[in-house]
Amino acid sequence: MKEVITVEIGQGGIQLGNVVWEQYCAEYGIDKTGKLDSKNAEHSFNTFFVEANNGQFVPRMIAVDLEPDVIDEIKTGSFGAIFHPAYLISGNENASNYARGYHTLGKQIFDRVNDRFHKVMDDCDNILGFVIFHSVGGGTGSGLGSLILERLSVNYRKKSVIGFEIYPSSQLSTCVIEPYNALLATHWIIDHTNVSVVLDNQAIYNICQSKLHIPKPDVSHLNYLIAKVISAMTWPIRFDREIYTDISEYEKYLAPFPRLHFMTTGMSPIVSKTDKATTLSDSEKIVAESFKPANWLVEYTKFNPEEDKYMAASLSFRGDFRMGEVNAITNWIKWNRKMCLVEWCPTGLRIGTIRIPAAILEHDDISAFTKNAIMIGNNTGISRMFAKRIVQKFDIMFSQQAFLHWYFNEEMEIGEFMEAREDLAFLEKDYMDVLSEQPSDEGPSHGESDVDGDISEFFKLISNVYFSWRKSILFIMVPLNYVSFYRNWQKKQVYFPHDQIM
């Protein structure tokens, strides 16, 4: 038996997780009380669910928030009966910023969280890893989320961690200090997750408006769309398929370098229920749409398919796809350059199929479809999302010392901001370095799979050493512009324009 534990952190993570469990239950045939409508031996229920003595299926899940309102909503919601109340953990105060979630309130509640981890682990025979849902813009999702990720990497360092990170949008912004929270959390995500699926609220908001015709989307509209992508990414584990049978394989095939593991996701078709007649049925068009930025759950600035290259990608076909059709589509993608791979990775596309289509829920805004495709890609262009949406806003606020006292009052120091900012600069440089690499003139044939595997492992080993050395610079030499900032900060005379710190 193999198990995966889901961890939902903060309001954003818990609300998303609630919709994802609704999606899972619909695909398994589990009702709102946790009872199975029709037994199907093909389904690996025990991977994400544990079967109680009364025959009820209970999610292998821990949900934690520093204030009680969202947890109470889950308990009284339509699917509240399927969750074990002992694994729904709440505090009494709102974190509001990263420092409260990581340093003060988060550490006060962490002993309870750690105790629940031990208990849920006792019900597992062979845990594969962890799936994390959290928003990096909020105080709990960013601060407590970082604390939990750090502890998981220490206590269960051999287990894989896949994070579904929700990045903030100006349209749905609830907190002025989101750039601080997001940048500080991303600093920890770089080192403490194996694969991070970036869920950009800005991009999903635009999809809901342009494709689903929702004038003013709210969080629930976004979550129902995200749940379809998460369902597609986890189905190989949930339904015992040959692709990604182990959660660690996502890292193996999609993240050739340990730090560069931020994924871009695309989905097709995305058609509203009112436009059901226009739903795509041509397989090539469906796949082509999944590679278009308009269908991505991440918004890039000025995406260029020739310059923004993939290090690896995965295509999940769900529904009425024939195997011969899938093989033809794979060749069509390569010949028509629907995706451009970096030169040193010419065979970075992985394919998976399942005949079971994605379930359409009662509150879904998307139209039902007989087949759809989900693209998960490791694209170098994602670094611009961090630079444009997080780093630039961080720099503007940080240069004016805006709201820093909120963090300093919660035991944070100025050096933590500097370290996180520098790490994001390194991340952007690392993505640029990938594009500058040239393939070797000598080497084995790409047809020798065993040799390819050895080379892949060798490059991972070398990259670990390289990135560890790069990271160590942070603790040896702080850039002069940050030293200047610190001195001026003490004098209350700060000038820290963005173009001087890139």
C-alpha positions as a printed Julia matrix, in Angstrom:
502×3 Matrix{Float64}:
   0.0    0.0     0.0
   1.23   3.51   -0.87
  -0.04   6.69    0.71
   0.12  10.44    0.08
  -0.66  12.96    2.83
  -2.26  16.27    1.86
  -1.5   19.35    3.96
  -3.72  22.43    3.65
  -2.36  25.62    5.22
  -4.18  28.91    5.71
  -7.43  30.18    4.28
  -6.4   29.91    0.63
  -4.99  26.4     0.97
  -7.97  25.06    2.93
 -10.56  26.53    0.57
  -8.71  25.08   -2.43
  -8.32  21.72   -0.7
 -12.02  21.52    0.04
 -12.84  21.79   -3.68
 -10.1   19.29   -4.6
 -11.57  16.68   -2.22
 -14.97  17.29   -3.78
 -13.37  16.62   -7.17
 -11.69  13.43   -5.94
 -14.92  12.14   -4.41
 -16.84  12.73   -7.64
 -14.25  10.75   -9.62
 -14.14   7.9    -7.1
 -17.89   7.71   -6.58
 -17.72   8.71   -2.9
 -20.72  10.61   -1.54
 -20.79  13.5     0.94
 -20.78  11.13    3.92
 -17.66   9.3     2.73
 -19.52   6.2     1.56
 -18.61   4.54   -1.73
 -21.47   4.44   -4.24
 -20.0    1.68   -6.39
 -16.95  -0.46   -5.58
 -14.24  -0.36   -8.23
 -11.13  -2.4    -7.5
  -9.14  -0.43  -10.08
  -9.12   2.69   -7.92
  -6.32   3.19   -5.44
  -8.55   4.64   -2.73
  -6.01   4.09   -0.01
  -3.45   6.42   -1.59
  -5.38   9.56   -0.65
  -8.09   8.06    1.61
  -8.09   5.78    4.64
 -11.05   3.43    5.05
 -12.53   3.51    8.55
 -14.05   0.5    10.31
 -17.56   1.63    9.35
 -16.64   1.67    5.65
 -16.33   5.45    5.45
 -13.49   6.87    3.36
 -11.66   9.64    5.2
  -9.09  11.89    3.46
  -5.47  11.53    4.52
  -5.3   15.22    5.21
  -4.21  17.8     7.77
  -5.71  21.29    7.58
  -4.33  24.08    9.75
  -5.15  27.77   10.08
  -4.22  30.31   12.73
  -7.78  31.6    13.0
 -10.93  29.45   13.35
 -13.39  30.82   10.77
 -12.32  28.82    7.7
 -11.96  25.56    9.64
 -15.46  26.08   11.05
 -16.79  26.6     7.52
 -15.24  23.3     6.42
 -16.73  21.43    9.39
 -20.22  22.73    8.64
 -19.9   22.56    4.84
 -21.51  20.03    2.53
 -18.46  17.73    2.63
 -17.65  18.33    6.3
 -18.67  14.79    7.29
 -15.81  13.15    5.39
 -13.04  14.92    7.32
 -11.65  13.66   10.62
 -12.16  16.54   13.11
  -8.86  15.78   14.88
  -6.97  16.79   11.73
  -8.71  20.16   11.38
  -6.49  22.44   13.47
  -7.14  26.11   14.18
  -5.82  28.86   16.42
  -7.46  32.01   17.72
  -5.67  34.84   15.87
  -5.14  35.88   12.28
  -1.48  35.77   11.2
  -1.78  38.73    8.78
   1.93  38.61    7.89
   4.74  36.13    7.3
   6.52  36.92   10.58
   3.51  36.02   12.73
   3.0   32.8    10.79
   6.64  31.73   10.95
   8.09  33.21   14.14
   5.37  33.79   16.75
   1.85  32.38   16.26
   3.06  29.61   13.98
   5.53  28.26   16.52
   2.87  28.39   19.24
   0.6   26.04   17.29
   3.27  23.89   15.68
   3.43  21.3    18.47
  -0.22  20.45   17.8
   0.48  20.25   14.08
   3.5   18.01   14.61
   1.45  15.71   16.87
  -1.18  15.3    14.13
   1.55  14.48   11.62
   2.71  11.62   13.83
  -0.85  10.32   14.16
  -1.66  10.44   10.45
   1.67   8.75    9.71
   0.68   5.88   12.0
  -2.1    4.98    9.55
   0.39   4.71    6.66
   2.37   1.66    5.58
   4.53   3.21    2.86
   4.17   6.96    2.57
   5.16   8.33   -0.83
   5.25  11.98    0.13
   3.25  15.11    0.79
   1.0   17.39   -1.28
   0.82  20.97    0.03
  -1.9   23.55   -0.68
  -1.24  27.11    0.47
  -1.37  30.73   -0.61
   1.93  32.61   -0.39
   0.26  36.01   -0.12
  -1.34  35.45    3.27
   0.38  35.38    6.64
  -0.52  31.79    7.53
   0.04  30.32    4.08
   3.4   32.04    3.72
   4.76  32.0     7.28
   3.33  28.83    8.8
   3.57  27.21    5.36
   7.32  27.88    5.3
   7.69  26.54    8.84
   5.88  23.31    7.97
   7.87  22.86    4.76
  11.09  23.33    6.72
  10.1   20.71    9.3
   8.97  18.23    6.66
  12.31  18.5     4.88
  14.08  17.77    8.18
  11.83  15.08    9.66
  10.94  13.32    6.39
  13.78  14.4     4.15
  13.58  11.3     1.93
   9.92  11.9     1.12
   8.91  14.03   -1.85
   6.98  17.26   -1.4
   4.79  18.69   -4.17
   3.52  22.19   -3.48
   0.56  23.89   -5.11
   1.36  27.52   -4.38
  -1.25  30.24   -4.96
   0.35  33.56   -5.93
  -1.56  36.81   -5.31
  -3.49  38.93   -7.77
  -4.24  42.63   -7.59
  -7.9   41.87   -8.47
  -8.28  39.56   -5.46
  -5.8   41.24   -3.13
  -6.78  41.33    0.52
  -3.47  42.42    2.04
  -1.13  45.29    1.15
   1.97  43.35    2.28
   1.42  40.4    -0.07
   4.71  41.11   -1.96
   6.66  40.73    1.29
   4.86  37.52    2.23
   5.16  36.02   -1.25
   8.87  36.72   -1.64
   9.75  35.41    1.83
   7.7   32.24    1.24
   9.17  31.63   -2.22
  12.64  31.74   -0.66
  11.7   28.69    1.44
   9.8   26.96   -1.37
  12.95  26.95   -3.51
  14.78  24.73   -1.04
  11.99  22.78    0.65
   9.77  21.49   -2.16
  10.69  19.03   -4.88
   8.11  20.33   -7.36
   6.15  23.57   -7.08
   3.08  24.1    -9.26
   2.58  27.86   -9.57
  -1.08  28.87   -9.42
  -1.23  32.51  -10.45
  -4.49  34.11   -9.32
  -4.02  36.85  -11.92
  -3.93  34.38  -14.82
  -6.82  32.28  -13.51
  -8.87  35.41  -12.9
  -8.35  36.41  -16.55
  -9.37  32.92  -17.74
 -12.59  33.1   -15.74
 -13.42  36.45  -17.31
 -12.4   35.8   -20.92
 -13.29  32.11  -21.36
 -15.93  31.38  -18.72
 -17.61  34.82  -19.02
 -17.72  35.49  -15.28
 -17.74  39.31  -14.87
 -16.26  39.38  -11.35
 -14.78  36.01  -10.42
 -14.29  35.2    -6.76
 -12.02  32.67   -5.06
 -14.49  29.8    -5.48
 -14.58  30.26   -9.26
 -10.79  30.06   -9.37
 -10.61  27.03   -7.09
 -13.02  24.93   -9.17
 -10.83  25.5   -12.21
  -7.62  24.76  -10.29
  -9.13  21.51   -8.98
  -9.34  20.14  -12.53
  -5.59  20.62  -12.97
  -4.73  19.07   -9.61
  -7.0   16.13  -10.37
  -5.23  15.58  -13.69
  -1.79  15.82  -12.1
  -2.59  13.27   -9.39
  -4.62  10.74  -11.37
  -1.68   8.43  -12.19
  -1.15   7.88   -8.46
  -4.86   7.69   -7.68
  -5.74   5.27  -10.47
  -2.65   3.02  -10.6
  -1.3    4.08  -14.0
   2.15   3.47  -15.46
   3.16   7.17  -15.62
   4.17   8.84  -12.34
   3.28   5.84  -10.2
   5.43   7.35   -7.46
   5.16  10.98   -6.38
   8.95  11.3    -6.58
   8.78  10.72  -10.35
   7.4   14.22  -10.86
  10.73  15.6    -9.69
  12.68  12.98  -11.64
  11.1   13.83  -14.99
  10.16  17.5   -14.63
  12.96  19.07  -12.56
  16.43  18.48  -14.04
  17.89  20.93  -11.49
  16.83  20.97   -7.82
  16.14  24.71   -7.56
  14.42  25.05  -10.94
  11.26  23.15  -10.12
   8.52  25.74  -10.66
   5.87  24.41  -13.06
   3.63  26.09  -15.59
   0.26  24.41  -16.16
  -2.13  24.66  -19.09
  -5.57  23.16  -19.63
  -7.78  22.62  -22.65
 -10.61  22.89  -23.45
 -11.81  25.7   -21.2
 -15.35  26.51  -22.36
 -18.24  27.89  -20.33
 -21.49  25.97  -19.96
 -23.27  28.58  -22.08
 -20.79  27.93  -24.93
 -21.0   24.14  -24.69
 -21.67  23.78  -28.42
 -18.25  25.23  -29.2
 -16.32  22.73  -27.05
 -13.27  21.46  -28.92
 -13.31  17.83  -30.04
 -10.3   17.78  -32.37
  -7.42  16.27  -30.42
  -4.68  18.33  -32.07
  -6.52  21.57  -31.37
  -7.07  20.56  -27.75
  -3.36  19.92  -27.27
  -2.37  23.09  -29.14
  -4.63  25.15  -26.86
  -2.98  23.69  -23.74
   0.36  25.15  -24.9
  -1.07  28.65  -25.42
  -0.51  31.24  -22.65
  -4.21  32.14  -22.73
  -4.94  28.71  -21.24
  -2.18  28.77  -18.64
  -2.65  29.13  -14.92
   0.43  31.37  -14.87
   0.71  34.76  -16.58
   4.03  35.56  -18.26
   5.02  38.94  -19.62
   5.72  38.89  -23.37
   5.91  35.11  -23.74
   8.03  34.07  -26.73
   7.76  30.36  -27.66
  11.12  30.46  -29.42
  13.04  31.98  -26.51
  11.1   30.75  -23.47
  12.07  27.1   -23.65
  11.02  24.01  -21.76
  13.41  21.89  -19.75
  10.72  19.2   -19.53
   6.98  18.83  -19.95
   4.22  16.35  -19.29
   0.92  15.91  -21.14
  -2.0   14.16  -19.45
  -4.77  12.99  -21.79
  -8.11  12.27  -20.13
 -11.15  10.81  -21.8
 -11.76   9.47  -25.3
  -8.18   9.4   -26.63
  -6.89   6.39  -28.58
  -3.27   5.32  -28.12
  -2.47   5.66  -31.82
  -3.97   9.13  -31.78
  -1.82  10.09  -28.79
   1.36   8.91  -30.51
   0.48  10.91  -33.61
  -0.17  14.01  -31.5
   3.2   13.62  -29.79
   4.97  13.64  -33.15
   2.81  16.54  -34.3
   3.89  18.61  -31.27
   7.56  18.05  -32.05
   7.35  18.65  -35.8
   5.2   21.78  -35.47
   7.31  23.17  -32.6
   4.37  23.67  -30.29
   6.97  23.56  -27.55
  10.67  24.36  -27.79
  13.02  22.38  -25.58
  16.42  23.52  -24.39
  19.16  22.18  -26.62
  20.61  19.82  -24.04
  17.24  18.08  -23.45
  15.8   17.01  -26.82
  13.39  14.35  -25.46
  11.78  16.09  -22.53
   8.09  15.3   -23.23
   6.29  12.66  -21.18
   2.82  11.35  -22.06
   0.08   9.73  -19.97
  -3.49   8.65  -20.78
  -6.55   7.63  -18.8
  -9.98   6.78  -20.16
 -11.78   8.21  -17.13
 -12.73  11.84  -17.93
 -12.56  14.59  -15.35
 -15.75  14.82  -13.3
 -17.82  17.98  -13.7
 -19.11  19.24  -10.36
 -22.42  20.92   -9.6
 -20.85  24.34   -9.06
 -18.39  24.14  -11.96
 -18.5   26.97  -14.48
 -16.65  24.93  -17.1
 -18.56  22.86  -19.64
 -18.44  19.06  -19.59
 -16.09  17.45  -22.11
 -15.4   13.96  -23.4
 -11.66  14.56  -23.52
  -9.22  17.14  -22.3
  -5.48  17.71  -21.97
  -3.41  19.08  -19.11
   0.1   20.37  -19.79
   2.61  20.61  -16.95
   5.82  22.26  -18.12
   9.09  23.46  -16.64
   9.54  26.64  -18.67
  12.36  29.14  -18.22
   9.99  32.08  -18.75
   8.42  31.61  -15.33
  11.27  33.61  -13.8
   9.66  36.75  -15.24
   6.51  36.09  -13.25
   8.55  36.26  -10.06
  10.43  39.35  -11.24
   7.4   41.28  -12.47
   4.77  40.32   -9.91
   6.74  39.75   -6.73
  10.26  41.21   -6.84
   9.44  44.6    -8.35
   6.61  45.25   -5.91
   8.78  44.06   -3.04
  11.58  46.44   -4.05
   9.28  49.46   -4.2
   7.87  48.84   -0.74
  11.19  47.78    0.79
  12.98  50.89   -0.48
  10.5   53.03    1.46
  10.66  50.86    4.61
   6.9   50.46    4.26
   5.28  48.2     6.87
   8.61  46.69    7.96
   7.83  47.44   11.61
   5.03  44.84   11.45
   7.67  42.2    10.82
  10.31  43.56   13.2
   7.73  43.5    16.0
   7.35  39.74   15.4
  11.02  38.82   15.89
  12.12  39.2    12.27
  15.4   40.86   11.29
  16.38  42.91    8.25
  18.8   40.19    7.15
  15.94  37.76    6.47
  14.51  40.15    3.89
  17.93  40.61    2.28
  18.62  36.89    2.11
  15.24  36.14    0.54
  15.57  38.97   -2.01
  19.05  37.81   -3.02
  17.83  34.23   -3.39
  15.16  35.37   -5.86
  17.86  37.21   -7.83
  19.88  33.99   -7.92
  16.79  32.1    -9.09
  16.3   34.45  -12.04
  19.99  34.12  -12.92
  19.77  30.32  -12.68
  16.95  30.25  -15.24
  18.99  32.45  -17.58
  22.0   30.16  -17.17
  19.92  27.21  -18.36
  19.29  28.94  -21.69
  22.98  29.74  -22.16
  24.11  26.13  -21.78
  25.2   24.37  -24.98
  25.02  20.62  -25.63
  28.24  18.63  -25.61
  29.78  17.7   -28.97
  30.69  14.31  -27.63
  28.66  11.78  -25.71
  26.52   8.69  -25.98
  23.58   8.24  -28.28
  20.25   9.51  -26.99
  18.81   6.1   -27.74
  20.75   4.46  -24.92
  18.23   4.87  -22.1
  20.44   3.45  -19.34
  23.26   5.82  -20.22
  20.8    8.73  -20.4
  19.6    7.89  -16.91
  23.16   7.85  -15.58
  23.91  11.2   -17.21
  20.72  12.67  -15.76
  21.69  11.54  -12.27
  25.23  12.89  -12.79
  23.94  16.32  -13.8
  21.65  16.36  -10.77
  24.6   15.58   -8.52
  26.73  18.31  -10.08
  23.86  20.82   -9.94
  23.34  20.11   -6.25
  26.97  20.96   -5.55
  26.85  24.03   -7.81
  23.67  25.49   -6.36
  24.83  24.77   -2.81
  27.98  26.77   -3.54
  25.93  29.59   -5.05
  23.67  29.65   -2.02
  26.62  29.75    0.39
  27.63  33.12   -1.07
  24.62  34.57    0.75
  26.24  33.95    4.09
  29.73  35.1     3.07
  29.22  38.26    1.08
  26.18  40.53    1.16
  26.06  42.77   -1.93
  27.25  46.31   -1.35
  23.89  47.77   -2.27
  22.29  45.91    0.64
  25.02  47.1     3.01
  24.34  50.62    1.79
  20.64  50.08    2.33
  21.16  48.89    5.89
  23.32  51.89    6.77
  20.88  54.32    5.22
  17.99  52.51    6.85
  19.52  53.26   10.25
  19.77  56.92    9.24
  16.2   56.86    7.85
  17.52  57.94    4.43
  16.82  55.11    2.02
  17.13  55.13   -1.72
  16.81  51.65   -3.18
  15.56  51.69   -6.79
  14.73  48.39   -8.45
  17.25  48.68  -11.26
  20.16  48.87   -8.81
  19.41  45.56   -7.1
  18.7   43.32  -10.04
